[in-house]
Amino acid sequence: MPDGADRPGPDMLGHSLSGRVAVVAGATRGIGLAVTYALAGAGVSVVVNGRDPGAVEETVTEIRGGGGYAIGVVGSAGDDGVAQQMVDTALREFGALDIAINCAGIAEPTGSTVLSITPDEFREQVDAHLMSAFHLTQAAGRVFVEQESGSIVLTGSAASLGMFGGSGYPAAKGGVNALALAAGADLADHGVRVNVVMPGAKSRLSSGDDYVAHIEGLHRRGILDDLTRDAALAPAPPEYVAALYVFLASDAASQLSGQIFTAAGGFIGRYEPQQPTFIAYRDHNDTGPYTLTELSELLA
């Protein structure tokens, strides 16, 4: 296991997780790797997924070397069939499935905006983030509904709020939030929980000269305030957010579903459900549509 990534013990993260089985998409780097090690340290058997065969093998070897149980599935979780292969592998090799976590993702092209991103690049973002979440939620959800239990944790991003620029990445992450809310409502009667973590942590997506230049540029334009800029440039290690994923996977979070959380370093937050702010109302049965003048008075 890498230096500085000591495996948390069950006393910190267990919450009845020992003996459970998890599939983790995007498990070999950054936040996904920290989540995978935390699960293994809590006694969970893990199906490790990633696109790089060498990274998958290294992660599996590390977990097994520490006395844990792991097996790898190579491929992009955004591709058809890969998530199903992960689920099938868990059932075949470990005889169960209790937890599904999606940490798969890629960075948007450097300097990308809605004006410059190509349709293929945009689709690549949707596939990597939203389609991976869909495939995993569907494949694991079918098992969880059958057994009347299971926890799904998806990875969103504060970029979905429009504050970090880009286009394909924030659009796909916004879709993840919507998917989780809809799936959480759909599956609630079957004892299946679906939650989102919008993490802030140091990873390959939040480091390097291009990333720093991007954040500084957003700050100069007034899109990011000083506090957000400083936090984005000095994110905590991914172990700090991994604990929230593991908690949401555990029985200790049995009452939590359809929730969107954010975590970065020592900060934890929860987004309240979106509700419209009242502006005006009139009965359409006895009044006509609003005129442009009326709308201007109400909204301008």
N, C-alpha and C positions, 0 to 999 in steps of 0.2 A: 504494500500500500504506500502511496506517495508520502514523502515527509510532510508533517504538519496536518495529515488527514487521518489522525487516529480514529479508529472506529468507535462511535459512541456505544456505550453499553446499554443493556436492556433497562437498567435502573433509570436511565435518562429518557429513552425513547420507546421502551417496550410496549406498554399499554396493551397487553394481550396479543402481541404480534408474533411471539415465538411459535414456530410451526406453521405460519401462514405462507402463502405462495403469491408472488407478485411478478408482473411483467412490467418492464420499464423501457419505453422507447426513448432513444437518445440518451443511453445510459453510460456512455464511455468518456464523456468530457464535461467539464464545467459543473453546472448545477445537477445535471443528470447523473454524473459520476458520484457526486457527493450524496445524492439521494440513494443511489444504489448501495453505496458502502454503509450508509446509515441503516437501511433496511436489513442488509446482511448482518450488521452488528446487533440488530434487534432480534435475530434468529429467523429471519424471513428467507425462504428459498427464492432465488431471483432468476428470471429469464432476462438476460442482458442483450439489449438490441443496440445496434449502431451500423453505420454504413461502411466503416473501416474494419476489415476482417482482423487486422493486427491489433487494433484497439479493443475489439470485442474479446479476442483471445486473452489479451493482457488483463483485462478487467476480470474475466472469469477465473483466470489463474490466480489473481491476487485474492479473490474471495475464497477460493478453495484452499489456498495456502494458509489462510487465517482460520480454517476450520468451518467455513460456511459452505453453502450449497448454491451453485450457479451453473447455468448453461447458456450458450450464446445463440442468437439468431441474427445473421447478417442481412442488412438491407435497409432501405429507406421506409420508415413507417408510413410515409405518404403514398407509397406505391400500393396498388391493389394486391392483396394477398399476404403482405408481410405481417400485418397485425394479427391476422387469422393464424398465420404460422406461429407467431409468438404464443397465442392462446393455446393452440393445439400442442405446442411443445410443453407448456406448463402442465397441461392435463396429462400428457403422456409420460413425462419424466418425473413429475412431482405428485401427480394424482389429484390435483386441486387447483383452484384459482380463486384468490380472495381480493387482490389489489391490482389495479391497472393505473399506471402513471405515465403521462406523456411529457417528456422534456425535449423532444425532437425539435430541431429548428436550424435555420441558417440566417446569415446576415444579409440584409439588402445591399445591392451594389453601392459602392462608395459614391456619395454625392447624389444618390438617386432621389428624384422627386416625381410627382405625378406627371410632370411634363417630359421627363427624360426616360423613365423606366419603360422597357419594351413590354409588349404583351406576354412574350415568353418568360421574361424575368418576373412579371407580376404573377403569372400562373405558377411559377416555381415557388414563390413565397406562399401562395395559397396551398399548394400541395404539401410543402414542408411543414407548415404550421396548422392550418385548418383541416386539411384532408387527413393528416396523421392523427389529429384529435378525433375526427369522425370515425376513421377506420378502427382505432383502438376502442373508442366508446361503443361502437356497434358490436365488434367481435367479443369484447369482454362483457358487454351488457347482456348479450344473449345468454351467456353462461350464468351471470349473476341473477337474471330474472328467473331462470330455471331453478336456481338454488335458493332464491329469496334472500340473497345477501351479497354484498360486495361494495367496494369503494373505488371510485374513479377520481383521479386528481389530474387536472389539465393545467398547462402552463400558459398564462396570458402575458400581458405586458402593459406597462404604463404608456407605451407608444400608441396603444389603441385609443388614448385620449387626445391624440394629435399633437402632443407636446414635444415629441422627439423627431419630427420630420418624417421623411420617407412617404411611401404610399402602399406598396404591396405588403410590407411587414405589419404596419398598424392595421390595415384592413383585415388581414388574416387573423391577427390577434383579437380584433374586435369580434370576428366571427367565432372565435373560440369561446369568448364570454357568452355570446348568444346561444351557442350550441350547448354549453354547460347548463344555462338556465332552463332551456327547453327540455334537454335530456333529464335534468334533475326532476322537473315536474312530471315528465312522462314515466319515469321509473320509480318514483317515490312510493307508489302503492306496492311495489315488489321488494321493498327493503334495500334498494340500491341507491347509493349516495353519489352525487357528482358535484365537485367543487373545483374552483380555480385558484391558483396562486399566481399573482403578478409579482415576480421576484426582481430584486435588485442585488446583483452579486458580480464579483469579478469573474470574467470568463473570456473566451476568445472573441465574443461579440461585444465586450465592453472594455477592450484594451487595444493598445496600438496607436500609432500616430494618426491614422485616419479617423479613428474614433474620437480622439482628443480634439482634433481639428473640427469635427462635426459638432461636438458638444459646445466648444468655444464659439463656434459660429452661431448656434442657436441662442447662446447667451447674449452675444453682441446684438442680435436682432430683437432681443426682448422677449423671446419665446420661453426661455428658461430664466427663472430668477436666480439670485446668487446662491441660495441654499440648495436648490435642485442641481445647479451646475456643479457645486462643490461635491455633493453626494454622488453625482454621476461620474465624476472624475476620480473618486476615491472609494469605490465600492468595497464592501466587506467580502471575505472569502465565501464561497458557496455553501460551506458547512453551516453558516448562520441561518440560511433559509431552508436547508434540507430538513431541519427538524420539523418545520411546519408541514411539509409534505408527508412526513412519516406520521405526525400527529393526526392529520386528516385521514390517513389510511387506517388508523387504529380505532378500536372500539370506544376509546375515550371521546371520539368525535362523532359518536353514533347519532347525535341529534342535529348534526350540521349537514345540510345539503342545499344545493342551489345558491351557494355563497361564493362571493368573489373577494379574496383576501389579497393583501399586498404585504410584502416583507422585504426588508433590506437592512442588513446588520442587526442592530437592536430594535429596529422599528417594526411593528406589526399593525396593520390596519385592516378595516373591513369596509367595503363599499356598500352603501345603502341602496336598496332597489330604486331604480330610476322612476320618478313620478313627475308628471307635468305640473308646472306652476300655473295656477289659474290666471287667465287673462280676461276672458269674457265668455258669456253664454247667452243664447237666445233660442227659443223653440223654433225648429225649422218647419213645424206644422202650420204656423201662422205668420212667419216672417220669411223674407227672401234671403239670398246669400249676402254676405257682407260686401259692401262696395269697396273699391280701392281707397276711397277717402276714409271710410270707417277703419279699414285695416291700417292705414297710415296713422290715424289717431291712436289706435290701440297699440301698435307695435313699434312705430318709429321712435 
